[in-house]
Amino acid sequence: MRVSKDDEDDPQNNWENRKTRVVQSIRDNDFDFFGLNECSSGIQTYLSTQLADTYAFQFFSPYSQDGAGDKAQGLAYKKDDFTLTDWHYFWLSDTPGTMVTNDGTMNRGGCCGVLTKGGKSIFVMVTHGALDADVRADYAHVYEDMEKLYNTSGYPSVFVGDMNARPADDASVAYRTYWTDAYDGAGPSGRLGPFATYNAFDLSRNMYSNASRIDYIYYRGGITPLNYVCNGILYGGYYASDHLPLYSDMKID
């Protein structure tokens, strides 16, 4: 879920007027764990406070070498069910461990860790993909490289986020050589909700025919998706974010 993008044309879609919608959306979707993008320091504090009864949060800002600060992506998980270990972050570059501006004026990277529940562990990676198509394609391999580097135990893994790439883009094709798209894995009978994931706060946009599917849930290694849900719910006639929340119920074999 992307949380911080504001709508310049309608103040109802600015953060201060929709932050309660974001919290309600998270509660309604009842994620076991989820990735999120574009969180300012204030948003990080707000979500961590408002959802403290259920979720723990770990954030990564690619605009600071120590990973702290604004424009952060992150991972949230049900704190009474999961423990998080082996937390790491990286940048899309030839030197992933070093902060770099790799998309014009934007820093792009990812974060990852291992979630464990009831003796079962899963490796989770979150990203906010580069806007530039060449950067996305040139460094698509970094996510696979980092999964192999940090998932040393070979746990089942998922890779999620706003990847800013449509299904036919070179980056998406590259990701699917290593992971499987949950949209594909669930099959037509297991898919619920709109096709597009980016709504741009535009209530007139046809989300069932528009090609803007740029958010993904990828998986690999002993995981079976039972469904794939893109949730287009409105709150008081407005979206919670300019991206729709996605989830997949998955069986870990």
N, C-alpha and C positions, 0 to 999 in steps of 0.2 A: 504494500500500500504506500502510495506517495502522499505525504501529509501537508506539506508547507506551501505548495504553489497557490498563489492568490489569483483572483479574477478581477482584473482592473475595471471591467464593465459593470460588475454587480457586487457591491460591498457585502452582500449576504454570503458571498463565497470567499471572503477574506478570512484569515485564520481566526481572528477574535470572534467572528460571528458563526464559525462552523466547527470550532474545536470540540464542542459538545457532541456534534454529529460524528466526528471522527471517533471519539471515545465510544459512543453508542454503537457505531458500526463494528468496532473491534469486539465489543461484548456480544453483539448479535451474531457475528460470524463464529464466535467461540473457538478461535484458533487454538490448537495445542501449542504451536509456535509459528512465528511469522516474521518476514522481513519487511522493512520499511525504509523509505528514502526521504531525502531533503528535510532533515530535522535540524532546526536551529537549536542553540543551547536552551533557549526558553521552551521550545517544544519538547525537547528531551526531558526537561524538568517537569513540565506539565503532564506528559503522558506517564512518566514514572510515578508521579504523585497520584494522579487520578485512577490509575490501574494497579496501584500498589497491592491491593488485596488479592490480585490474581497473577500478575505478570512481573517478571524481572526483565530488565533491558540491558543490552550491551551495545554501545554505539561506536562508530568509526567515522571520523571526518578525514577525507583524503586531502584536506587543506592544511594539515599539520603533521609533522613527522611522528609525533607521539600519538596521533589518532584522535586527539581531543579537539572539540570546537564545533563550529556551525557547518551547515550543509552536509550533515552526517547521514549515513545509512546505518542500519542496525538490525539486531536480532532480538526479538522478544519471545519469552517462553513461560509456560505456566510453572511458577516457581515451586509449587508444592508437588509437582509431578516430575520435573526434570532437574538435572544438574548440568551445568555448562563447564567444559574443560577445553584445554588446548585452543585458546582464542588467539587468532592471528589476523593480520591485515596486510594489504599489499596494493601496489599501483600497477596500472597497465603500462608497462615499459620494458625495456631490455634489462632493467635492474629493478625488479618488482619490490624490493625492500626499501627503496629510496623514493621519497616524495618527488613527483614530477608533474609538470603541467603538460598534459598529453592530448588536449582537445581544444586547441585555441587558447582560451583563458581559463579552461576548466581542468580540474584534477579528477581523474577517474581511477577507480580501483575496486577492491572488494574486501570482504571480511568473512571469517569462517571459524567454526568451532565444532565441538562434539557435544551433542546432547544425549544424556543417558537417562533411561527410565526403566525400572523393573528389570535390570540386567541386560537390556537391549540398548545399543548405541546407534546413533545416526549422525553422519557428518553433514553439516549445513553450511552453505555458502550463499552470501547475499551480495548483490551488486547494484549499482546504478550505472547503466551502460553509457558509453561515449556517444555524443551526438554525431560526430563525424564518422561517416561510413567507412572511410579508409582506416581510421584508428580502430574502430570496432573489428574490422576484418584482420588487420595486421596483428592485433594483440588478442584475438579470440583464444589463441592457444594458451595464454597466461592462466586462464581459469582452470583448464585441464592440468597445466603444470603445477599450479598451487594445490589442486585437489590431490594430486599424486604426492606432492611434497609433504602436505600436512595430514592427509588421511592415511597414515602409515599402517594402521590396523586393517585397512580395507573395508571399513564399515559401509553399509548402504549410504548413498549420499543424495542430497538434493541441492539444487542450484536455482535461486529465485531472485526476482527483482524486476524493476523497470529497465529493460535492456535496450530500449530505443531502437529496436530492430524488428522489422516485419518478418514473418516466417520465411520468405524467400530470400532475404538478405544474406550476404556471404557469411556474416557473423553467426546468424541463426543456423545456417547449414553446417558451419564448423562445430557449433555446440552439439548438434544432433549426431555428430560422429562419435561422441563420447557419452552423452546423456540422451535420454528419451524425453520428448515433450509430453507432459501429462495430458495435454489436449488430445494428442494422438493415442497415447496409451489407454486412455479411458474409452476411446471409441465413440462413435455417434450415439449409442444408447446410454453412455455414461456421462454425456455432456449436458450441463444445465446452464441456462442464462445466455447473455449476449456473446457474440463472437468477438467484437472489438473490446479492448480494455481501456483505451484512452477516450474519455468523453469530452475533454476541454471545457467542462462545466456547461456544455451546450445541450439543453434539454430537447432541442429539436433534432439532434443528430440521431440517425438510425443506427443503433448499436448492433443490429443483427446483420447489416449488410456492409457497414463501413469497414475498410481494410485496416483500421488502426489497432491491430493486436500487437502490442509491443511489450507486454508484461507476461512473464512465463514462470512456470514451475517445471523444472527439469529433474529427472531422477535417474539413478542407475544402481545396479548391484543388489539384487534380492528384494526389490520393492515392486509391489503390484498396486497400481492406482485403482481404486474402486469407483471413483467418479472424478469429474472436473467441473467446478462450479465457478462461474463468473457472476458476481452478485450485483445486479443493477438497482438495488433498493434506493429509494429516495426518502429523505427525512424532511418533513414539512415542505415537500415539493422541490428539494435541492439535493444534489449529490454531497457526500461527505468529502470527496476528493475529486480532482480532475482525472484520476485513474480509478477504475473499479477494483474492489478487492477480489482476489482469487483464492480458492482453496481446493485441496484434493484430499479426500480420505484415502489413506494408503495402508496396505498390509505389508509389514516387514516379514519376509519369509525366513 
